Amino acid sequence: MPIAWPPSRRGAGVTESAVGADAQFSETQWRSLRYLNLYRFLLASLLFLASAGLSSDFSPFLYEYSRLHVSVTAFYLLATVLAVMPLHRWRTLFNLQLSLHVAVDIVVLTILMYASGGLRSGFGVLLLVSLAGAGLVGQGRLVLSYAALATLAVLGAETYLALGGEIEPHQFVQAGLLSAGFFAMAISARLLAKRVLANEELARQRGVALANQTLVNQRVIEEMQDGVLVVSQEGIVRQHNPRAESMLGLREAADAPLADYSAALATRFAEWRSGAVGELEPFRVDASGLTLRARCVPTESSERDVLVFLEDMGRVHERARQLKLAALGRLTANIAHEIRNPLSAISHAGELLAEERREETQDRLLRIVNDNTQRLERIVRDVLELGRRDRVHREAIEPQAFLSSFLEEFCSKERVDPMVVNSARSNCPPLCFDRSHLHQVLWNVIGNALRHSRRDRDSVVVELISPDAAHFELHIRDDGEGVPAALREQVFEPFFTTHSRGTGLGLYIARELCEANGARLELVDNSPGAHFRIRGDLSGDGKSC
């Protein structure tokens, strides 16, 4: 059974084809067609006024054809009015509209040329203008067909006049030259139009590419980890990215003085402009608590604006620390177990020697061997502890019970009088922390405080508070000499120690474990001894994290 094609579908196919054909014409071509129609309307208006309003002495038309040229110019004016007004809104069938307009021009101007005595009337020049306009607007072979149609019309009119004996035969040469001009004008206008359209398309593509690149650049600048400010030579901030706002702790509008953003940054900018310094010194922003370093880069803009890049020194130090940790991890992963095996043999041999009878000198040497093997064992154990950083299992921890149990174990193993370490009672809600990590953090921090304390009553104080409903702060203070200002930046670096029996890894590991649990270990100002603060999250419901 044959399948009948639905009539509605067949009509839809024609519509889709027409829409697809007109989709290839740009807005510029439709606008050019409208300008051509405006010219035709003005020309028709002038011709109508000349035919209907001027006397026979001044009219370009022959008197015997007065009725003809009035009727033709009236028709031409009506046709151009329709082309300018209703047809302008009908954005379909571009080629058909243009062809109708050109055909009307050719017919009307040829009739007027006949009514004015042939080529000597000058209406052939108006045909050149119409063909030039059609060449600029039209496409390909259509332009040549317009020139051919105009040629046939002119030659036909001249032939009719010649048969009536109204013109001389030599005027056919002028008609031929004019026809050649039709083709030359149409081809030249078309070539010019193609170049204009190609340049327009290239400009459009470049505009789109530039817009896309601008969006990409804007997104890159917004997502940069460094702050970026565009500053004028007078110190006025023209633009800045969101990272600069967070770094400076402000939300100033653009076109504000740099000093309103940061007085220290304005000072660094003035130093850079004066050329008195090479690399600018870092500065601290109180609003955000960050230490920043500014880098100024001049631009080639007309205003000679300056790009100011803000770099978080904390992130720089963190990257350096992570690189150091990675190198340390690769090293220790390969040799930790290899160290432990001979270390265990040395320790066991020392214990066997201690059971034998020996002199005092041998006892002293054995103590040196045992002390150093224990220290090496602690170093290996601390280094291997770093491997547990990523294995976090946070849980709700009852703080008072945990601290009481921890301090009892700590004082027992470290052989410390329980009165030396004092823990103030607190009603703090449950903490959100990995239990084994918190145990290791407290052991390292309190052990460090104990080594630098006087070991008197309450030499080490542990205090737990909750400054708000979502966070806790655990303060550990000692009564030692505190941390010198020159060493504060190095306290948390691996293998940095000021104690003869320290490994230099305790505070470093404690901070790493705190960060793994979303907490932060900080060194606060001396009071008068060292003061460390652990700030972390509380358990929301007291049961889970």
N, C-alpha and C positions, 0 to 999 in steps of 0.2 A: 504493500500500500504506500503510495507516494506521500511524502510529508509536505504539507502546504506551508509556505513561509508566511507567518502572520503579517498582515498589512501594517499593524502598528510598529512591528519590529523593522519592516522595510523602511518606513518613514523615519524611524529613529536613526537608522543607519545613514540616511541622507543628511539628517541634521547633524549627527556626530561628524560626518565627513566635512560638512561646511564649517562647523566650528573648528575642526582641526586645521582646515586650510587657512582660516582667518587667524588662527593662533600664532602663525609665523610672522604676522605683521606687528611691529613694535608700536608703542605709543607715539614715538617720534614720527612714524609714517602717517598715522592717523592725524596727528597735529599738522603735519605738512600738507596733507590733503585739505584740511580745513583752511589753512592759509591760502592755498591755491583757489579754493572756492570764494574766499573773501576778495581776492584780486579779480576774479571773474565777475563778482557782484558789482564791484566798483566800476569795472570796464563796461558792464551792461548798463549801469545807471548813467554813465557819461554818454554812451552811444544813444540811449533813449532820449536824454535831454537834447543831444545834438540833432536828433531826427525830428523831435516833436516841438522843441522850443526855439530853434534857431530859424532865421529867415532863409530864404533860398540863396541870398547873396553870400551868406557865411556858412551854409551847410555843406559838408563834404559829399553829400549824396546828390545824384542827378535829380532834377525836378520831376521828370516823367516817372520816376520810381518812388515818389514820395510815400504813397500808400504802402508800398512793399516794405521799404526800410522801417517805417513806423511799426508795422505789424511784426516784422522780424525782431527788431530791438525790444519790443514789448514782450514777445515770447521769450527772448533771451533773458530779460530781466526777471520774468516769472520763474524760469528754469533755475537761475542762479539763486533766487530767494529760497526755492525749495532745497537746493543743494546746501545752502548755508544753514538753514534752520532745521527742518525735520530730519533730513538725511544725515545730518551731523551726529545725531543721537543713535543712529542705526549702525552699530559697529560690526556689520557683517558684509560679506561679498565685496571686499575691497576692490579687487580687480574689475568687477562689473561696474561698480560706482564710478571708478576712474575712467573706464572706457566710455561710459555714457556721457560723462562731463566733456571728455575730449571730442567725442563725436558731435556733440551739440556745438562746441566751439568751432569745429571745422566747418560744419554745415552753415552756421550763422555767419561766420566771417567770410566764407566763400560767397554766400548770397549777397552780403553787403559789398564785397569786392566787385561782384558783377553789377550791382546797382550803382556803383561809383565809377564805372568806366574801366575796370580791369586792374592790372598791377600798378598803374600809375597812382591809384588811390592810396596806396601805402598800407592796406589792410593785410598784406602778406607778412609784414613785420609783426603784426599782432599774432598771426599764426605761429611765427617763430617763438614768441614768448610763451604761448600756450604749450607748444611742444617741449620747450625747455622745462617748464613747470612739470609736465607729465613725465619727462625723463628723470627729473629729480625725485619724483614720488613713485613712479611705476617700476616694473620689473622686466628684465630680459627682453624677450622677443616682442612683448606687447608694445614696448617703446618704438621698435622698428615698424610695427604694424600701424601705429599712429602716424608716423612719418609717411608711410606708404599711402595711407588714407588721405592725408593732407595733399600729397603729390597728385593723386588721382583727382581730387576735388579741384585743385588749382588748374591742372591741365585740362580738365573737363570744362571748367568755366571759360578758360582762354579759347578753347576749341569752339565753344558755342558762340563766343563773341566774334571769332574769326569767320565763322560761317555766316554770320550776319553782316560781315564787312565793317565791324565797329573798331577793329584794331589792326595794326600792321603785322605782317608775318614775322618781322624781326623780334617782336615781343615774346615769341615762343622761346627765344634764347634766354630772355630774362626769367621766364617761367621755369625753364630747366635749371638755371642757376639757383633760383629760389628753392626748387625741389631738392637740389643737392644740399642746399643750406638746411632744409628740414632734417635730412638724414644726419648731417654733421652735428647739428644742434642736439638732436635726440641722443645720438651716440655719446657726445661729449658730456651732456647732462647726466646720462646714465652712469658713465664711468666716474664722474665726480660724486654722484649719489652713492655708488658702491663704496668708494673710499670713505665718504662721510659715515656711512652705516658701519663699515668695518671699524673705524676709529671710535665710533660711539659704543659698539659692542666691546671693544677692547677696554675702553674707559669704564664701562659697566662691570666687566669682569674684574678689573683691577680694583674698582670700588668695593666689590663684594669681597675680594681677597683681603683688601685693607681693613674692611670692617671685621672680617673673621679674625685677622691677625690682631686687631685691636682688642677684641673680646678675649682671645687667648692670652695676650700680654696682660690684660687687666686681671684675668683669673690667676695667672702665674704670680703677679705682684701681690694679689690678695692672699695667696696661699704661701707666700714666702715666710720662712722662719725668721728672717731679718726684717726689722722695721725700715721703711723707706719714706723719706720726706723730700719734697721738691721745694727748695728754699731759694728765694730771690737774692740778689746781691745785697739788698737792704735788710735781709734777715726776716723776710715775711714768708710764712709757710703757705705755699700755694695748694699743695696736695699732699696726702699721706695715705698709707695703707692701714688696714685694721690692726696689723701686728704692731705698728708704731704706736697706735692708741693704747693697746694693752701694755706695751713696754713702758710707756711714759705715765700710764695710769690716768690718762686724761681723755676727754672727748671734746676737744676744741674744734670749732669750725675752721674751714680753710680761710686763708687771707688773714691770719692772726700772726702777731710777732712771735718769733721763735722763743723769746724769753717767757711768753705765756705758757708754752709747752714745758720748758725746762730751763731754769736759769743756768744750770751747769752746762747744758748742751749749747746754749747761746754763747757762753764763755768759750767753749771749745771751738765753736764756729768762728768766733772773732779771732781766736788764736790762729786758726788755719788760714783765714783771709790775710792776716798780717804776715804770714810766712815765717813766724818766729819759731815754730816747732815743726818737726817732721811728722811722726806718728802721734796722734792725740792720746792723752792719758785717759784710762777708763774713769767713769764717774758713777756715782750711786744715785738712784732715783728713789726718793723717800716714798712717793705715792705708790709705787709698785714693789719696792724692796729689791729691785734688780740692779746689778752692776753692769753698765753698758759701756761699749766702746764705739765711738763714732768714726766713720770714714767718709770723707768728703770727696766727691768726684765732680769736676766741672763739666758742663755740657756745651754743645755747639749751638744751642738755641739762640734765637734773636735776642732774648732777654738775658742771656748768659746765666741761666738758672743753675743751681748746684744741687746734685743728688747727695743726700745725707743718708748713709746706711748705718743702722743701729744693730749692733751684734751683742747678744746676751753672753756675757763672759761666763756665766754659770753653765750655759750649754757648751761653751768651748772647753771649760775644765771638765765637764762631764764626758765629752767625746774623748778627751785625752785620757781620762780615767778608764773609760771603757776599752780604749785601745790597749792601755796598760794591763787591764784585767784580761783581755783576750790573749795577749802575749803570755801573761802569767798562767792562764788556764792551759794553753798549749804546752807550756813547759812542764807544769806540775802534773798534767795528765800522763806524761810519758815517764816521769822519774819518781813520782810520789811512792808508788809501790816498790820500785827498785831501791829507794832510800830506806823504806821501812824494813825490808828484809835484813840487810846488814846491820841496821840500827837495833833490831831485836836481838841479833846475835851478840852485838857488843854489850847490850844491856844485860843479857843473860850471863855472859862471861864475867861481867863485873859483879853480879850477884854471887856467882860461884867463888870468885876470889875473895869476896867479903866474908865467906864462911871459914876461910883458912886463917891460921895464925900468921900475923904479919907485923911489920914495924909501923911506927907512926907516919913515916914518909909514905909508905904504901897506902895507909888509910887516907891520907890527904889526896893522893893521886886517884884513888878509887872514887872519892867523893867528887872530884872534878869530872871524872868519866861519867858518873851517874847523873850529875847535874846537867851536863851538856847533852847527854842522851835524852833526858827528859825534856829539855828545851827543844831539841830537834823533833821529838815526838809531838810536842805541842804545835810546832810550826806546820808539820805535815798534817796534823789533825785540823788545824785552822784552815789550811789551804783546801783540803778536801771538803771542808764545810761549805765552801763557796758553791760547790756543785748542788747543794740543796736549795739554792736561792730560788730556782724556778719551780720547785715542788711545794706549792703553797696550798694549804688546806685550812682556810680561816674558819673559826668557830667562835661562838659566844663564850667568853671566859669570865668567870666570877672573880673580880680582881682581888678582893680581900683574902679569900681562901688561897688563891694562887700565890700572892705575895708572901703570905705567912709560911706556906709550904716551901716556897723557893728560898726564902731567907734562912730558914732552918737548915735546909740542905746545903746552902752556900757556906754558912758559918761552920758547919760540921766538916765539910771537905777542905775548906781553906784554913781550918783551925783558928778561927777568929772568935773573939768574945762576942756573943750576941748583942751586948750593949754598945758595941762599936757602930753597928749598922742599925739605924732607927727608921722604922716605917710608920708614918703617921696614918692613923685610921681614916678611912674615907667611905662615904656612901655612894661612890661612883657607880653608875650602871655597868652591866657587863661590857667587856671590851671585845672588839672584833679583830682577832689576830690568830695566826697559826701558833698553837701552843708550844711546839718545840722551838719555833723561831723566837718567840717571846722569851722563852727560857734562855736561849743562847744570847740574845741581845742583852738581857739584864745581867747575865753572868759576865759578859765582856765589859759592859759599862760600869757596873758596880765593882768588878775586879780592878778596873783601871782606877776608879776613885779610891779604892782601898790602898792600892800601891802608892798613891801620891798623898795620902792622908797622914795624920799624926797617930792614928790608931788609938785615939782616946775615946771617951764616952761620946756617943752621937757624932763621931767624926764624919760618918757618911749618913746622909739623910735622904730617904726615899719618900716622895710625896706624890700622891695621885689626886688630880682634880679634874672636873669636867667644866670647862669654860662656857660651853653651850650644850644644847640638847643633842648634838650630833657628834661631838668630838671629845676626846680625853687628852690630858697632858700628864706625863709622868716625868717628874723632876728628880734628878740625882745630883746632889751637891756634896762636896767634901771640904774639909778645912785645911787643905794643902796650900801651896803657894799660887795656885791657879796656872793658867796657860799664858805665857808671854804673848804680847801682841804680834811679835814677829813670827810666831809659830802657829797662829790660829788657822791660817789657810792650809797648813800641812797636817793638821791633826788627823784627818780622815784619809790621808794617803796611805796606800799599802807599804808596809815595811818601814814606816816612820815611827820611831819610838825614842823617848828620852830616858827610859828606864833600862838599867843594865840587864835585867832578866825578862824584858818584854820582847815580844815577837814583831810588833808593829802591824799586826793584822786584826787585833781585837776590835777596835773602833771602826775600822774599815768594813769588816764583816758585819758588825752590828748595823751600820748604816745601810748596807746592801740588803740585809734581811728586812729592815724597816721599810725600805722602798718597795720590796717585793710584796709587802702587805698593805701597801697604800698609805704608809705612815712616813714620818720624817724625823730623823735624828739630827739635832742641831746643838751647837755649842753656844751657850748664852754667855753674857758678860760675867766675869769673875765676881763671886759674892761670899767671902773674898777668895775662896778656892774655886776650882773648876765647877761649872754648872752646866749639865747636859739636860736637854729636854726632848722627850719623845712625844710627838703629836700624831694621833691616829683617830680612827673611827670607832664610835660606839655601836653596839648591836641595836638595831632598831626595835626589835620586840623582845630582846633578852634571850632569845632561843636560837636564832640563826643570823647569818651575815649575808 
